[in-house]
Amino acid sequence: MIIRNVRILGGEPADIRIADGVIAEIGTGLKDGEVVDGGGAIALPGLVDLHTHLREPGREDAETVQTGTQAAARGGYTAVHAMANTSPVADTAGVVEQVWRLGREFGHCDVHPVGAVTVGLEGKQLAELGAMADSAARVRVFSDDGHCVDDAVLMRRALEYVKAFDGVVAQHAQEPRLTAGAQMNEGEVSGRLGLTGWPAVAEEAIIARDCLLAAHVGSRLHVCHVSTAGSVEILRWAKSKGWNVTAEVTPHHLLLTDDLVEDSPVGAYNPIYKVNPPLRTRADVEALRAALADGTIDIVATDHAPHPVEDKETEWSAAAMGMVGLETALSVVQAAMVDTGLLDWAGVAERMSIAPARIGRLAGQGRPLAVGEPANITLYDPSVRTEVDPSAFASKSRNTPYEGMTLPGRVVATFLRGRPTVLEGKLV
């Protein structure tokens, strides 16, 4: 197969020849092969998401491995990490292998299960970390996402344990006592709306503690969905010490603010904007963008959190937290980071493919687009503008905050080891 007329990382036009799942040749005027016209699209290494909720097993009404990986392919992803908060929880080798095998069966993208840190996500006893690491799924990322490992002794033990197999603990930084009953960001808007506030310090205190713990035991820490300017400063300080700490930011925290809870095109108190951690202030958004640009925050991760209609279309206090994000992530990053001049396309590739693959210890993903490398490729046209229509999503759920918004760019094609999973924007 020859992919004709693409711009690798936004560079000069070129053709890419694929053979046996790898990039065999890069040049111009390549011949002798089935031709896919790239139309001048930007070629990126296949995107890697370190934070996806596929919901299976247990909540197949919201998402399945099949629909979630179809959504991932539509968004340009060739690998996702499936979070552990399923039912049953992915806290044993048996459950992570089930999710891994489902990913292999459907084949829209690679699925790498994330193992729970504690049994049942209850924060009381370490889960079978070693067994999950040794399983067929080869788990290297562990997280109680949705819950914070708030016990410092347990967090220390987890950090010590994963060192044996070069694993990483991904912390959901939320001090539970400071956020009991919290509904949205604590600030002026929450005060006016009469909603219980979610203080920034609840995130920042855990990040500071865990950076110190990771340094103390010499282990790897990853911080999920960073959302505050104060968290950025703590991470910058930890990295200045040379500590092995990485962090992610979601697309929605790069674009949306807590003002939307009060005043949005879909009205006040709309649970489509209810998410964990909550949308923050414009100052926080600007700090997150700057941190992603300068490397203080390493990656973009979607925190794709599908929910059925009945869990979101209800009163604010009862509504589930979360947003779908796989199919809009690249467009949101273009709007927030590329069109604002903060990142070029090489920077996008680093933060949405190369670095997440490195943190997750994935072989064969996040590789450069070069001869001899796996042909995991995303073709993206940044010139078009499209109104977001959730009814067209591949995801089983529709809880997007971008409905009706016009976002830049479109994923034209996705290739997984040379096999097209998406062509002309449609699933193959």
BAPA-487372 format. One record per residue (C-alpha): chain; residue number from 1; x, y, z; residue in one letter. Coordinates in steps of 0.1 Angstrom, whole numbers, plus 5000, padded with zeros to 4 digits. Layout:
BEGIN
chaine, num, xx, yy, zz, residu
A, NUM, X, Y, Z, A .
...
This chain:
BEGIN
chaine, num, xx, yy, zz, residu
A, 1, 5000, 5000, 5000, M .
A, 2, 5011, 5035, 4992, I .
A, 3, 4998, 5065, 5011, I .
A, 4, 5003, 5093, 4987, R .
A, 5, 5007, 5130, 4993, N .
A, 6, 5009, 5134, 5031, V .
A, 7, 5029, 5158, 5052, R .
A, 8, 5048, 5140, 5080, I .
A, 9, 5044, 5161, 5111, L .
A, 10, 5034, 5190, 5089, G .
A, 11, 5065, 5189, 5068, G .
A, 12, 5069, 5187, 5030, E .
A, 13, 5046, 5164, 5009, P .
A, 14, 5057, 5128, 5007, A .
A, 15, 5045, 5093, 5000, D .
A, 16, 5047, 5064, 5025, I .
A, 17, 5050, 5028, 5013, R .
A, 18, 5036, 5001, 5037, I .
A, 19, 5046, 4965, 5035, A .
A, 20, 5041, 4937, 5061, D .
A, 21, 5028, 4961, 5087, G .
A, 22, 5058, 4984, 5086, V .
A, 23, 5069, 5015, 5068, I .
A, 24, 5090, 5002, 5039, A .
A, 25, 5098, 5035, 5021, E .
A, 26, 5093, 5072, 5023, I .
A, 27, 5097, 5094, 4992, G .
A, 28, 5079, 5111, 4964, T .
A, 29, 5063, 5096, 4933, G .
A, 30, 5063, 5061, 4948, L .
A, 31, 5046, 5034, 4926, K .
A, 32, 5036, 4998, 4925, D .
A, 33, 5010, 4994, 4952, G .
A, 34, 4974, 5000, 4962, E .
A, 35, 4971, 5038, 4966, V .
A, 36, 4954, 5058, 4994, V .
A, 37, 4953, 5095, 4985, D .
A, 38, 4963, 5114, 5016, G .
A, 39, 4951, 5147, 5000, G .
A, 40, 4979, 5167, 5017, G .
A, 41, 4968, 5156, 5052, A .
A, 42, 4992, 5157, 5081, I .
A, 43, 5007, 5123, 5090, A .
A, 44, 5011, 5116, 5127, L .
A, 45, 5022, 5085, 5145, P .
A, 46, 4991, 5066, 5157, G .
A, 47, 4977, 5083, 5188, L .
A, 48, 4980, 5066, 5222, V .
A, 49, 4955, 5073, 5250, D .
A, 50, 4967, 5066, 5285, L .
A, 51, 4933, 5071, 5301, H .
A, 52, 4902, 5055, 5285, T .
A, 53, 4870, 5041, 5301, H .
A, 54, 4857, 5012, 5279, L .
A, 55, 4832, 5002, 5306, R .
A, 56, 4833, 4965, 5298, E .
A, 57, 4828, 4943, 5317, P .
A, 58, 4797, 4955, 5336, G .
A, 59, 4785, 4987, 5320, R .
A, 60, 4780, 4977, 5284, E .
A, 61, 4750, 5000, 5283, D .
A, 62, 4775, 5029, 5283, A .
A, 63, 4803, 5015, 5262, E .
A, 64, 4819, 4982, 5251, T .
A, 65, 4854, 4973, 5240, V .
A, 66, 4841, 4971, 5205, Q .
A, 67, 4824, 5005, 5204, T .
A, 68, 4851, 5022, 5224, G .
A, 69, 4878, 5010, 5202, T .
A, 70, 4858, 5020, 5171, Q .
A, 71, 4855, 5055, 5186, A .
A, 72, 4893, 5054, 5193, A .
A, 73, 4901, 5046, 5157, A .
A, 74, 4878, 5073, 5145, R .
A, 75, 4897, 5097, 5167, G .
A, 76, 4931, 5086, 5153, G .
A, 77, 4941, 5063, 5181, Y .
A, 78, 4959, 5030, 5175, T .
A, 79, 4962, 5022, 5212, A .
A, 80, 4943, 5029, 5244, V .
A, 81, 4947, 5021, 5281, H .
A, 82, 4914, 5008, 5295, A .
A, 83, 4908, 5020, 5331, M .
A, 84, 4901, 4995, 5359, A .
A, 85, 4868, 5008, 5372, N .
A, 86, 4847, 4982, 5356, T .
A, 87, 4823, 4956, 5372, S .
A, 88, 4840, 4934, 5382, P .
A, 89, 4870, 4957, 5389, V .
A, 90, 4901, 4949, 5369, A .
A, 91, 4920, 4939, 5400, D .
A, 92, 4930, 4904, 5390, T .
A, 93, 4949, 4887, 5362, A .
A, 94, 4916, 4871, 5350, G .
A, 95, 4898, 4904, 5344, V .
A, 96, 4927, 4923, 5327, V .
A, 97, 4932, 4893, 5304, E .
A, 98, 4895, 4893, 5295, Q .
A, 99, 4897, 4930, 5285, V .
A, 100, 4929, 4924, 5266, W .
A, 101, 4915, 4895, 5247, R .
A, 102, 4884, 4915, 5238, L .
A, 103, 4906, 4942, 5224, G .
A, 104, 4925, 4916, 5203, R .
A, 105, 4892, 4901, 5191, E .
A, 106, 4878, 4934, 5177, F .
A, 107, 4911, 4948, 5164, G .
A, 108, 4902, 4984, 5159, H .
A, 109, 4931, 4995, 5181, C .
A, 110, 4954, 4979, 5207, D .
A, 111, 4938, 4977, 5242, V .
A, 112, 4961, 4977, 5272, H .
A, 113, 4943, 4972, 5305, P .
A, 114, 4951, 4993, 5335, V .
A, 115, 4952, 4973, 5367, G .
A, 116, 4936, 4985, 5399, A .
A, 117, 4960, 4996, 5427, V .
A, 118, 4937, 4983, 5454, T .
A, 119, 4912, 4954, 5457, V .
A, 120, 4878, 4966, 5445, G .
A, 121, 4891, 5002, 5443, L .
A, 122, 4884, 5004, 5480, E .
A, 123, 4917, 5017, 5491, G .
A, 124, 4922, 4991, 5518, K .
A, 125, 4944, 4963, 5504, Q .
A, 126, 4968, 4962, 5474, L .
A, 127, 4954, 4943, 5444, A .
A, 128, 4973, 4915, 5426, E .
A, 129, 4998, 4939, 5410, L .
A, 130, 5024, 4912, 5403, G .
A, 131, 5000, 4887, 5388, A .
A, 132, 4985, 4914, 5365, M .
A, 133, 5020, 4924, 5354, A .
A, 134, 5029, 4887, 5346, D .
A, 135, 4995, 4880, 5329, S .
A, 136, 4990, 4879, 5291, A .
A, 137, 4979, 4915, 5293, A .
A, 138, 5014, 4925, 5306, R .
A, 139, 4999, 4954, 5327, V .
A, 140, 5024, 4982, 5335, R .
A, 141, 5000, 5010, 5345, V .
A, 142, 4980, 5008, 5377, F .
A, 143, 4953, 5032, 5389, S .
A, 144, 4922, 5034, 5411, D .
A, 145, 4910, 5061, 5388, D .
A, 146, 4876, 5074, 5399, G .
A, 147, 4890, 5070, 5434, H .
A, 148, 4921, 5084, 5451, C .
A, 149, 4946, 5062, 5468, V .
A, 150, 4944, 5085, 5498, D .
A, 151, 4961, 5062, 5523, D .
A, 152, 4998, 5074, 5522, A .
A, 153, 5011, 5040, 5535, V .
A, 154, 4992, 5021, 5509, L .
A, 155, 5004, 5045, 5482, M .
A, 156, 5039, 5041, 5493, R .
A, 157, 5036, 5003, 5491, R .
A, 158, 5022, 5004, 5456, A .
A, 159, 5050, 5027, 5444, L .
A, 160, 5075, 5003, 5459, E .
A, 161, 5058, 4972, 5445, Y .
A, 162, 5057, 4983, 5408, V .
A, 163, 5094, 4990, 5407, K .
A, 164, 5100, 4953, 5403, A .
A, 165, 5085, 4953, 5368, F .
A, 166, 5090, 4989, 5358, D .
A, 167, 5054, 4998, 5364, G .
A, 168, 5038, 5031, 5371, V .
A, 169, 5011, 5042, 5396, V .
A, 170, 4986, 5066, 5380, A .
A, 171, 4970, 5086, 5408, Q .
A, 172, 4936, 5102, 5407, H .
A, 173, 4945, 5132, 5429, A .
A, 174, 4915, 5140, 5450, Q .
A, 175, 4916, 5143, 5488, E .
A, 176, 4882, 5127, 5496, P .
A, 177, 4875, 5146, 5528, R .
A, 178, 4880, 5179, 5511, L .
A, 179, 4856, 5170, 5483, T .
A, 180, 4828, 5153, 5502, A .
A, 181, 4796, 5163, 5484, G .
A, 182, 4815, 5185, 5459, A .
A, 183, 4797, 5194, 5427, Q .
A, 184, 4819, 5218, 5408, M .
A, 185, 4850, 5240, 5411, N .
A, 186, 4851, 5260, 5443, E .
A, 187, 4850, 5297, 5433, G .
A, 188, 4828, 5326, 5424, E .
A, 189, 4805, 5305, 5401, V .
A, 190, 4799, 5278, 5426, S .
A, 191, 4790, 5305, 5452, G .
A, 192, 4765, 5321, 5429, R .
A, 193, 4749, 5288, 5419, L .
A, 194, 4748, 5274, 5454, G .
A, 195, 4767, 5243, 5445, L .
A, 196, 4792, 5227, 5469, T .
A, 197, 4827, 5237, 5458, G .
A, 198, 4856, 5214, 5449, W .
A, 199, 4887, 5232, 5461, P .
A, 200, 4919, 5232, 5440, A .
A, 201, 4938, 5222, 5472, V .
A, 202, 4921, 5188, 5472, A .
A, 203, 4940, 5180, 5441, E .
A, 204, 4972, 5198, 5449, E .
A, 205, 4977, 5183, 5483, A .
A, 206, 4977, 5147, 5470, I .
A, 207, 5000, 5156, 5441, I .
A, 208, 5025, 5171, 5465, A .
A, 209, 5024, 5142, 5488, R .
A, 210, 5027, 5116, 5461, D .
A, 211, 5056, 5134, 5444, C .
A, 212, 5075, 5132, 5477, L .
A, 213, 5066, 5096, 5481, L .
A, 214, 5077, 5087, 5446, A .
A, 215, 5110, 5105, 5452, A .
A, 216, 5114, 5087, 5486, H .
A, 217, 5111, 5052, 5472, V .
A, 218, 5126, 5060, 5438, G .
A, 219, 5095, 5049, 5418, S .
A, 220, 5075, 5062, 5389, R .
A, 221, 5044, 5083, 5395, L .
A, 222, 5019, 5095, 5369, H .
A, 223, 4993, 5121, 5378, V .
A, 224, 4959, 5118, 5361, C .
A, 225, 4939, 5147, 5347, H .
A, 226, 4957, 5177, 5362, V .
A, 227, 4933, 5206, 5364, S .
A, 228, 4947, 5235, 5384, T .
A, 229, 4974, 5261, 5381, A .
A, 230, 4987, 5251, 5416, G .
A, 231, 4991, 5215, 5405, S .
A, 232, 5012, 5227, 5376, V .
A, 233, 5036, 5246, 5400, E .
A, 234, 5040, 5215, 5422, I .
A, 235, 5048, 5193, 5391, L .
A, 236, 5072, 5219, 5379, R .
A, 237, 5090, 5218, 5413, W .
A, 238, 5091, 5180, 5413, A .
A, 239, 5105, 5178, 5378, K .
A, 240, 5132, 5204, 5387, S .
A, 241, 5143, 5179, 5414, K .
A, 242, 5147, 5152, 5387, G .
A, 243, 5120, 5130, 5402, W .
A, 244, 5104, 5104, 5380, N .
A, 245, 5069, 5121, 5378, V .
A, 246, 5048, 5125, 5347, T .
A, 247, 5014, 5141, 5343, A .
A, 248, 4984, 5143, 5319, E .
A, 249, 4958, 5169, 5310, V .
A, 250, 4925, 5162, 5293, T .
A, 251, 4913, 5181, 5261, P .
A, 252, 4883, 5195, 5280, H .
A, 253, 4905, 5210, 5307, H .
A, 254, 4924, 5227, 5279, L .
A, 255, 4894, 5244, 5264, L .
A, 256, 4864, 5246, 5288, L .
A, 257, 4859, 5266, 5320, T .
A, 258, 4835, 5265, 5350, D .
A, 259, 4816, 5295, 5337, D .
A, 260, 4797, 5270, 5314, L .
A, 261, 4779, 5256, 5344, V .
A, 262, 4763, 5290, 5349, E .
A, 263, 4760, 5302, 5313, D .
A, 264, 4762, 5280, 5283, S .
A, 265, 4744, 5274, 5250, P .
A, 266, 4725, 5246, 5266, V .
A, 267, 4716, 5265, 5298, G .
A, 268, 4727, 5266, 5334, A .
A, 269, 4732, 5235, 5356, Y .
A, 270, 4735, 5213, 5325, N .
A, 271, 4752, 5180, 5337, P .
A, 272, 4770, 5177, 5303, I .
A, 273, 4796, 5199, 5320, Y .
A, 274, 4798, 5178, 5352, K .
A, 275, 4832, 5161, 5353, V .
A, 276, 4858, 5148, 5377, N .
A, 277, 4880, 5168, 5383, P .
A, 278, 4857, 5197, 5376, P .
A, 279, 4861, 5223, 5349, L .
A, 280, 4882, 5251, 5364, R .
A, 281, 4888, 5288, 5358, T .
A, 282, 4902, 5306, 5327, R .
A, 283, 4934, 5312, 5347, A .
A, 284, 4937, 5275, 5353, D .
A, 285, 4932, 5267, 5316, V .
A, 286, 4959, 5291, 5306, E .
A, 287, 4983, 5276, 5331, A .
A, 288, 4975, 5241, 5318, L .
A, 289, 4981, 5251, 5282, R .
A, 290, 5015, 5267, 5291, A .
A, 291, 5025, 5236, 5311, A .
A, 292, 5017, 5213, 5282, L .
A, 293, 5036, 5235, 5259, A .
A, 294, 5067, 5236, 5281, D .
A, 295, 5067, 5199, 5291, G .
A, 296, 5057, 5203, 5327, T .
A, 297, 5026, 5183, 5317, I .
A, 298, 5038, 5154, 5295, D .
A, 299, 5008, 5142, 5276, I .
A, 300, 4971, 5147, 5266, V .
A, 301, 4949, 5119, 5278, A .
A, 302, 4912, 5119, 5270, T .
A, 303, 4896, 5105, 5301, D .
A, 304, 4869, 5092, 5277, H .
A, 305, 4840, 5086, 5302, A .
A, 306, 4809, 5074, 5284, P .
A, 307, 4775, 5074, 5302, H .
A, 308, 4741, 5063, 5291, P .
A, 309, 4715, 5091, 5286, V .
A, 310, 4696, 5084, 5318, E .
A, 311, 4728, 5090, 5338, D .
A, 312, 4734, 5125, 5324, K .
A, 313, 4700, 5139, 5315, E .
A, 314, 4689, 5143, 5351, T .
A, 315, 4693, 5170, 5379, E .
A, 316, 4728, 5182, 5384, W .
A, 317, 4734, 5166, 5418, S .
A, 318, 4723, 5131, 5407, A .
A, 319, 4741, 5132, 5373, A .
A, 320, 4772, 5111, 5366, A .
A, 321, 4805, 5128, 5361, M .
A, 322, 4824, 5125, 5328, G .
A, 323, 4825, 5133, 5291, M .
A, 324, 4833, 5112, 5260, V .
A, 325, 4864, 5125, 5243, G .
A, 326, 4881, 5100, 5219, L .
A, 327, 4865, 5113, 5187, E .
A, 328, 4871, 5150, 5194, T .
A, 329, 4904, 5150, 5212, A .
A, 330, 4927, 5159, 5183, L .
A, 331, 4904, 5187, 5172, S .
A, 332, 4902, 5202, 5207, V .
A, 333, 4940, 5200, 5209, V .
A, 334, 4943, 5218, 5176, Q .
A, 335, 4920, 5245, 5188, A .
A, 336, 4936, 5249, 5222, A .
A, 337, 4973, 5244, 5214, M .
A, 338, 4981, 5244, 5176, V .
A, 339, 4959, 5272, 5164, D .
A, 340, 4971, 5293, 5194, T .
A, 341, 5007, 5288, 5184, G .
A, 342, 5016, 5269, 5216, L .
A, 343, 5025, 5236, 5198, L .
A, 344, 5035, 5225, 5163, D .
A, 345, 5025, 5191, 5149, W .
A, 346, 5057, 5175, 5161, A .
A, 347, 5047, 5187, 5196, G .
A, 348, 5013, 5172, 5192, V .
A, 349, 5028, 5138, 5182, A .
A, 350, 5051, 5139, 5212, E .
A, 351, 5022, 5146, 5237, R .
A, 352, 4996, 5124, 5221, M .
A, 353, 5016, 5094, 5208, S .
A, 354, 5053, 5092, 5217, I .
A, 355, 5052, 5102, 5254, A .
A, 356, 5021, 5082, 5264, P .
A, 357, 5035, 5051, 5247, A .
A, 358, 5067, 5057, 5267, R .
A, 359, 5049, 5061, 5300, I .
A, 360, 5028, 5030, 5293, G .
A, 361, 5059, 5010, 5283, R .
A, 362, 5043, 5001, 5249, L .
A, 363, 5066, 4985, 5223, A .
A, 364, 5055, 4992, 5188, G .
A, 365, 5034, 5023, 5195, Q .
A, 366, 5044, 5059, 5196, G .
A, 367, 5072, 5052, 5172, R .
A, 368, 5085, 5078, 5147, P .
A, 369, 5072, 5077, 5111, L .
A, 370, 5104, 5063, 5096, A .
A, 371, 5115, 5033, 5075, V .
A, 372, 5114, 5001, 5094, G .
A, 373, 5090, 5013, 5121, E .
A, 374, 5055, 4999, 5126, P .
A, 375, 5029, 5015, 5103, A .
A, 376, 5007, 5030, 5130, N .
A, 377, 4997, 5062, 5113, I .
A, 378, 4970, 5088, 5117, T .
A, 379, 4961, 5111, 5088, L .
A, 380, 4946, 5144, 5099, Y .
A, 381, 4933, 5173, 5079, D .
A, 382, 4935, 5205, 5100, P .
A, 383, 4920, 5228, 5073, S .
A, 384, 4884, 5217, 5076, V .
A, 385, 4859, 5229, 5103, R .
A, 386, 4831, 5206, 5114, T .
A, 387, 4801, 5210, 5137, E .
A, 388, 4801, 5183, 5163, V .
A, 389, 4772, 5159, 5159, D .
A, 390, 4772, 5132, 5186, P .
A, 391, 4746, 5111, 5167, S .
A, 392, 4775, 5104, 5143, A .
A, 393, 4798, 5091, 5170, F .
A, 394, 4810, 5055, 5170, A .
A, 395, 4809, 5056, 5208, S .
A, 396, 4778, 5041, 5223, K .
A, 397, 4774, 5072, 5245, S .
A, 398, 4767, 5108, 5234, R .
A, 399, 4777, 5128, 5265, N .
A, 400, 4799, 5154, 5248, T .
A, 401, 4802, 5190, 5258, P .
A, 402, 4810, 5200, 5222, Y .
A, 403, 4776, 5192, 5206, E .
A, 404, 4768, 5220, 5181, G .
A, 405, 4803, 5235, 5185, M .
A, 406, 4824, 5240, 5153, T .
A, 407, 4858, 5225, 5159, L .
A, 408, 4888, 5225, 5135, P .
A, 409, 4902, 5194, 5118, G .
A, 410, 4891, 5159, 5110, R .
A, 411, 4908, 5125, 5112, V .
A, 412, 4909, 5113, 5076, V .
A, 413, 4924, 5078, 5081, A .
A, 414, 4939, 5056, 5108, T .
A, 415, 4963, 5027, 5101, F .
A, 416, 4970, 4999, 5127, L .
A, 417, 5002, 4981, 5117, R .
A, 418, 4995, 4990, 5081, G .
A, 419, 4959, 4979, 5081, R .
A, 420, 4934, 5007, 5076, P .
A, 421, 4908, 5010, 5105, T .
A, 422, 4894, 5043, 5092, V .
A, 423, 4894, 5056, 5056, L .
A, 424, 4879, 5089, 5045, E .
A, 425, 4867, 5094, 5080, G .
A, 426, 4847, 5062, 5081, K .
A, 427, 4853, 5029, 5099, L .
A, 428, 4866, 5002, 5077, V .
